[in-house]
Amino acid sequence: MTRQTAIARVLMVAVFAPAGGLSGQGVAEASQGREWWPWMVGALVWLIISGSISMVVSNHLDEHR
């Protein structure tokens, strides 16, 4: 596995794992009749911000090859 592939895998996990946890918490809250939307908004914000950072890092690594 190349260095770029390893970094890409770490970035993918760093983006999707927390978002999955936040959305899972939202589902758990909804099943208990509580407010679920703050968790989903948090997951969406996390995906947008961390995904953007991940793209910047990935593009920066591609330019230095």
Secondary structure as the mmCIF struct_conf table of DSSP 4:
data_model
#
loop_
_struct_conf.conf_type_id
_struct_conf.id
_struct_conf.beg_label_comp_id
_struct_conf.beg_label_asym_id
_struct_conf.beg_label_seq_id
_struct_conf.end_label_comp_id
_struct_conf.end_label_asym_id
_struct_conf.end_label_seq_id
HELX_RH_AL_P HELX_RH_AL_P1 ARG A 3 SER A 31
TURN_TY1_P TURN_TY1_P1 GLN A 32 GLY A 33
BEND BEND1 ARG A 34 ARG A 34
HELX_RH_AL_P HELX_RH_AL_P2 TRP A 37 GLU A 63
TURN_TY1_P TURN_TY1_P2 HIS A 64 HIS A 64
#
